């Protein structure tokens, strides 16, 4: 092997989210997808931000123990309004209820990201304020009928049809999609890696 040849850093995404996969591919980071099997329920008395960050850390840490050679990325996104966490809808009726609650109002999207390798785990949370435009029941039902809301926190995706129901955002667009890329790069630096615009170097 040439002395200047670098061994690629093995990256594992502890999520099956297609949006997170797309974002990592967008910045040129080749990765494996290995969803972490953890309990995502809210602990009694647990506040939204600690809950979100705990899940991201648990996802990354769990797989890092099994794959100590890899850099593992975990992430979790929640939608919060009136202090309540809106997760993924149980069914179409639940999605309609969530969207009616969000219609014409501002809510906060929290996305936590964690990076882990061996016994080290670093994490951060990005908060984004999102304003919905006012929606009629007919518009909400039509959006739910597209199927897009069913696997997304808060029952919408900003990168799809949901882009038409968002009036404005204040913060990191990519965090609303599910992976704050700026925060991710900062955490990777903290773990001892350098993002080289398309690659990760030790």
C-alpha positions in Angstrom: 0.0 0.0 0.0 1.2 3.5 -0.8 2.3 5.3 2.4 0.0 8.2 1.5 -3.1 6.0 1.1 -5.6 6.6 3.9 -7.9 3.8 5.1 -11.5 5.0 4.8 -13.3 5.6 8.0 -16.1 3.1 8.5 -19.3 5.0 9.2 -22.5 3.4 10.5 -25.9 5.3 10.5 -28.0 3.9 13.3 -31.2 4.8 11.6 -33.3 3.5 8.7 -34.5 7.0 7.8 -34.2 7.6 4.1 -33.9 11.4 4.7 -30.8 10.9 6.9 -29.3 8.5 4.4 -29.8 11.1 1.7 -28.2 13.8 3.7 -25.1 11.8 4.5 -24.9 10.9 0.8 -25.3 14.6 -0.1 -22.2 15.5 1.8 -20.3 12.5 0.4 -20.0 10.3 3.5 -20.3 6.6 2.5 -22.0 4.7 5.2 -23.7 1.5 6.3 -27.2 1.5 7.6 -27.8 -0.5 10.8 -30.9 0.7 12.7 -30.6 0.5 16.4 -33.2 -1.5 18.3 -33.9 0.6 21.4 -36.9 1.5 23.5 -38.0 4.9 22.3 -40.7 5.5 24.8 -40.7 8.7 27.0 -39.5 8.1 30.6 -41.8 9.3 33.3 -41.2 13.0 33.9 -38.7 13.3 31.0 -38.6 16.6 29.2 -38.6 16.8 25.4 -35.0 17.9 24.8 -33.4 15.4 27.2 -35.6 12.7 25.8 -34.6 13.5 22.2 -30.9 13.6 23.1 -31.0 10.4 25.1 -32.5 8.5 22.2 -29.8 9.7 19.8 -27.1 8.8 22.3 -28.6 5.4 23.0 -28.8 4.6 19.2 -25.2 5.6 18.6 -23.8 4.0 21.8 -25.6 0.7 21.3 -24.1 0.1 17.9 -20.7 1.4 18.8 -20.4 -1.3 21.4 -20.9 -3.9 18.8 -18.8 -2.2 16.1 -16.0 -0.5 18.0 -14.0 0.1 14.8 -16.7 2.3 13.3 -17.9 5.8 13.8 -21.6 5.5 14.6 -24.1 8.3 14.0 -27.4 8.3 15.9 -30.2 10.9 15.6 -33.7 11.5 16.8 -36.2 14.1 15.8 -39.3 15.3 17.7 -41.9 17.9 17.2 -43.0 19.8 20.3 -46.1 22.1 20.7 -47.7 23.3 24.0 -45.0 21.2 25.8 -46.2 18.0 24.2 -44.1 15.7 22.1 -45.6 14.7 18.7 -44.0 11.5 17.5 -44.9 9.5 14.4 -48.7 9.1 13.9 -50.2 5.8 14.8 -52.6 6.0 11.8 -54.2 8.4 9.4 -56.7 9.7 12.0 -53.8 10.5 14.4 -52.0 12.3 11.6 -55.0 14.5 10.9 -55.3 15.3 14.6 -51.6 16.3 14.8 -51.8 18.5 11.7 -55.0 20.2 12.9 -53.0 21.0 16.1 -50.1 22.5 14.1 -52.2 24.4 11.6 -51.6 28.1 11.6 -49.3 27.9 14.6 -45.6 27.8 15.5 -44.0 24.7 16.9 -40.4 23.6 17.7 -38.5 20.8 16.0 -35.7 19.3 18.1 -33.2 17.1 16.4 -30.5 15.4 18.4 -27.4 14.0 16.8 -24.8 11.8 18.5 -21.5 10.3 17.3 -19.9 7.3 19.1 -16.8 5.2 18.7 -15.9 2.5 21.3 -16.7 4.0 24.7 -16.9 7.7 23.6 -20.2 9.3 22.7 -20.7 13.0 21.9 -24.1 14.7 21.3 -25.9 17.9 20.7 -29.4 19.1 20.0 -30.5 21.6 17.3 -33.8 23.5 17.9 -35.8 25.0 15.0 -38.9 27.1 15.1 -41.4 26.2 12.4 -44.5 28.1 11.5 -47.4 26.4 9.6 -49.8 28.2 7.4 -53.5 27.8 8.3 -54.9 24.6 6.7 -58.4 23.5 6.1 -59.6 20.1 7.1 -59.9 19.2 3.4 -56.2 20.2 2.8 -55.1 18.2 5.9 -56.9 15.1 4.8 -55.6 15.4 1.2 -52.0 15.6 2.6 -52.5 12.7 4.8 -53.9 10.7 1.9 -50.5 11.1 0.1 -49.0 8.8 2.8 -46.1 11.1 3.4 -46.9 12.0 7.0 -47.1 8.4 8.3 -43.4 7.8 9.2 -42.5 11.3 10.3 -42.5 13.1 13.7 -45.4 15.6 13.8 -46.9 14.0 10.7 -45.1 16.1 8.1 -42.0 16.2 6.0 -40.5 19.5 5.1 -38.6 18.1 2.1 -41.7 16.7 0.4 -45.3 17.8 -0.1 -45.0 19.2 3.4 -42.9 22.0 2.0 -46.2 23.6 0.9 -47.7 23.8 4.4 -44.7 25.4 6.1 -44.8 29.2 6.1 -41.4 29.8 7.5 -38.6 28.3 9.6 -36.1 29.9 12.0 -33.1 27.6 12.2 -31.3 24.7 10.5 -33.4 23.3 7.6 -31.5 20.0 7.7 -32.4 19.6 11.3 -36.0 19.7 10.4 -35.3 17.0 7.8 -33.7 14.9 10.5 -30.0 15.4 10.6 -28.3 18.8 11.5 -25.2 18.5 9.3 -23.3 21.4 10.8 -23.7 20.0 14.3 -22.7 16.6 13.0 -19.4 17.9 11.6 -18.6 19.6 14.9 -19.2 16.4 16.8 -17.0 14.4 14.4 -14.2 16.9 15.0 -14.7 16.4 18.8 -14.3 12.7 18.2 -11.0 13.3 16.4 -12.0 13.3 12.8 -11.9 16.0 10.1 -14.6 16.4 7.4 -12.8 16.9 4.1 -15.7 17.8 1.9 -16.6 14.4 0.7 -14.6 12.3 3.1 -13.8 11.8 6.8 -10.2 11.8 7.8 -8.7 10.7 11.0 
